[in-house]
Amino acid sequence: MPELPEVETVARQLREGRKLRESRQEYVTDGAPGAAQSAIDRPSLIGRTILETRVLWAREVGPMPAATFEQRACNCRVTAVSRHGKWLIIELTPIPNLQSQISSSLPSYMLVHLRMSGRLDVVPQAEAYSAHARVVWLLDEGWALRFDDARKFGRVCLVDDPVSVTGRTGPDALQIGAADFVQRITSRRGALKPLLLNQAFIAGVGNIYADESLFRAKLHPQRLAQSLTAAEALRLHEAIHKVLNDGVRANGASFDWVYPGGNYQESFQVYGQTGKPCVACGAPITRIIVGQRSTHFCAECQRLEKGD
């Protein structure tokens, strides 16, 4: 499932536009070798007008009826793209001369959760209806916004206030301050790994970045949160920010067709490294199950007993 760095990368590409390597469908930067010869420009979503919306899988936009969603998510302009945790937030502004027949209660925000297999791309209208397209927004100047979701777990909703959705989660993992984080984590019960995956605690951290953050902070994934000292909690806060920011700079991590173009998998120190030597001490990386999730750590660097 895409985590905060992958979702932030999608938000950035929607805001700024992007180039796509034609041969392998990989994101590239302006300085990438061969980019000038093989890259297709995709425009920013900001400023685009949504002319028509077509829901191809009704459950993707539920509980709102598909016909209502199609009526309300059109004749408006995209004015901003942001993110909270794993939610993409697309701000919509009605176009008055096109809104005469549409309810004045038109929502101001469209929120998208990619879940396990969602992809959100600006594409030429000729490519709008792919095999796994679930919602398509037809834009001006021959473009379309396409939400692909092979496994059909993604969600799209229209709201007046994004907090009505994001308020169910905790603070964004890159926005929470150190003092707030220390207070929140040392007052919670349970093991660290499941707590970091709990989106009601902090929003945006998933399995990959939890493992990498705990390794960087030298904390065992089964360590009880309430046993942390203030120094350890601060170290974990710093590690989470460092790992997530590194992930964002690398355009996230890529494994398969679901999310192409990221490079952070090349920097994994524990996640998916079972049996390989620890980069810090040389001991083999261990894999266990914690909270029903595959968990990777170094038993030497991340001891279970309380530290400083």
N, C-alpha and C positions, 0 to 999 in steps of 0.2 A: 504494500500500500504506500503511495506517495506520502512522504512526511513533510515537515515544514520547509526544508530546503528545496524539495522538488516543487511544492506548491508555490513558493516564492519565485522560483524560476519561471513557472508558467505565468504568474502575475506580471513579472518583469517583461516577459516576451509579449504579453498582450498589451502592456503599456507602451513598450518601446518599438514593437515590431521585431522581426528577426529574419535571419537568413537560414535556409535549410539546404543541406547538402543533398543534391538531387539523387545521387546514386545510393546512399545508405540511409536517407531520411534522418540525418543527424543535424543537430544545431551547431552552427559554426559562428565564429566571431569574424569581424572584418579583417583581422590579421591572419586568419588561418590560411595555410598553404592551399592554393588552388581555389580559394573562395570566389575570386572574381570570375572564374570560368564556370563554376558549377553551382553557384548559390542562387536560389530563388528568393526575391524580396517578398516579405509578408508585411503588410502595413500594421501600424498600431491600431488597436481596437478603439482607442480613445478618439472621439470625434466622429466615429462612424454612426450612421443612422440605421436603426433596425426597421426595415420596411415590412417584414413579414416573419412570423414564427411558426414553425411546424413541429409538433410533437409526434414522434414516431414510436415512442414507447411510453404509454400513459403513466405507468408507475414511477417513471423518472421524475415527474413533476407533482406527484400526489402529495397530500390529499386534495390539492386543487384540481378540479376537472381540467382535462387537457384543453378543451375548447375555451375555457376561461383564461387559462394560461396563454394560449395563442393570441387571444384578443388583447390581453393586457401587456404582453411583452412585445409590443410593436409600436411603430410611430413614435419613437423616442430616440434620443441620442445618448451614446455612452460618454459619460463625462469623467469617470475615474475608475481605476481598477486597484484594489488593495487586497489585504489578506488578514485573517485572524486565525491563528493555529493552522488547521488544515482546510479552512473554508476560504474560497475565493469570493471576493465581494465586488460586484460590478454595479456602479452607480448609474442610474438612468434618469434623464431629464426629458419630460414630455415636450413634444414639438407642438405648440399651441394650434397652429393652422391645420395640423393633422389629427388633433385630438377632439374635434367637435362631436364625434359620435361615440366617444369612449368615456367611461365613468371618470369622474374627477378623483376617484379613490385610487387611481393608478399607482401601484407601488413604486417606490423610489430606488429600490435595490434588488438585484438578482444575485442570489448566493448559490454557489456551486461547490459540492463536495465530490471529489474524484473517486473516493473509496478505493476499491482494489484495482480497477482497470480503466478508470475514466481518463480521457484526454480531451483537452479543449484547445482548438486551433482555429486561427483565421485562415481560410482557404479560398481559392477561386470558387465561384458558384458552381462551376462544372464539376467540382470535386466534393460538393456538399453532401451528397447522399451515398456515403460509403456503406459497406456491409454491416458495420456496427454503429452507425449513426443513430442516436436516440432522440436528440433534439437538434434542430437546425434553425438558425436565425439568418435570414437573408438580409444582407447589408447593401448599402449604396455602393456605387461604382464597381459592381460586379463581384463583390466579396461576400463571404458567408462565415459565420461563426458556427463551428460544428462540434458537438459533444458526442464523441465516440465512447462506448462503454460495453465492451464485449460481454462482461459478466452481469450487467444490468443492476449493479448495486449502487451506482452513483445517485446523487440527488441534486435537484435544482428547485429553488423556491423563490417566490416573489414576496417581498415584505416592505412595509413602510420604514422600518427601523431594523438594521442588521443585528442590533443587540437582542432583539426578540429571538434570534437563533444563536448568535455567538455568546449571549449571556448565560447559556446553559453550560458553557465550558469555563475553564479557569483562565487566568491571565495568559497572554501570548508568551511563549517560552523565550522569545528574544526581547520582550518588552518588560518583563517582570524585573524589578529592582532587587538588589542583593538583600537588603533588610527584609523586604516582604517575603522573598524566597526562604530565607533562614527561618523566619517565624512560621511560615506555612509548613515547611517540611519537618521541623523539629516538633511540631505539635500533632503530627499525624502518626497513626499506628500502621504497622505492616511493613513488608519488605520494600527496599528501594526500587527494584526493577518494576514491579507492578504499579507502584505509585507514580513513577515517571511516565508510564504508559496510560495512566488515568487522565483523560482529557479534561475532567472536572477539576483536576489538581493544577496542571498547567497544560496549555494547548499547543500541540505541534510536534511533540516528541513521540517517535515510534520506536520499533524494535531496534533498528540499526543505530540510531543516534543515542538511544539509551545505553546500549552496550558500549559504544565508543566513549560516551561521556563518563560512565562509571569507571572505565579503564583509565581515562585521563586523570580522574579524581582519585584513583587508587582505592576505590570502595567496592566491596563485594556486593553483587546484585541481591543477595539474600540478607544483607545487613538491615536491621530494623531502623526505620527512619527516626524514631524517637531517641535512638541511642547515639545519634550524631552529635558531635561537639559543634560549637559555632564555627570553629575553624574548618572542620570537615564540610559543613553545609556551605560555607562560603567557597570552598574549593570545588564543590560540585556545581554550584551556580556558575562559577567561572568556566568550568569545563564544558557545561551545556552551551554556554554562549560561544565559546571557542569552536566547539565541534559544529554547531549549527551554522555559524558564520563561515567556517571553512567549507561546509557543504554548499552553502549558497554561492560562494565564489567558484565552486567547481560545477555549478549548474545541477547540483544534486548527484544522486547515485543511480546508475543504470544497470539493469540485469537482463532485460528482455525487451520485446516489442512494446510493452505497455508504456514505458517511460524511456525513450532513447535520448542520447545526447549528453548525459551527465558523466562526470569523471571522478566523483568522490570515491567510488568503489576501489580506485587505485590507491587510496590512502587508508583503507581499513586497517586497523591495528589488531582488532579482535574479532569483529563480526565476520562470520564465515571463514575464520582462519583456524578451525579446529585441527589440533595436532601440530601446527606450525610453531616455530619458536617465537616467544614473546620478544618484541622489539626492544624491551627494556632489560629483561633478565635472561632470556633464552629458554625459559621453561615452556613446555608445550601449552598452547591455548586449549582450554577445556570448554566443552559444550555440555550444558545441563538444561533441564526444563524448569522454569520459574514462572508460576502463575499461568501455566499452560502455554508458555511461549519459549521458543528456542532462545537460549542465552549463552553468550560467549564471554569468557573472562580469563585472566591469568591468576591461577591459584596462589602464586608466589607474591605478585604485586598487589593483589586485591584480597587481602586476608579478611576472614569473617569477624575476627575479634575487634573490639573497639580500639581505635588508634589515638591520635593526639587530640 
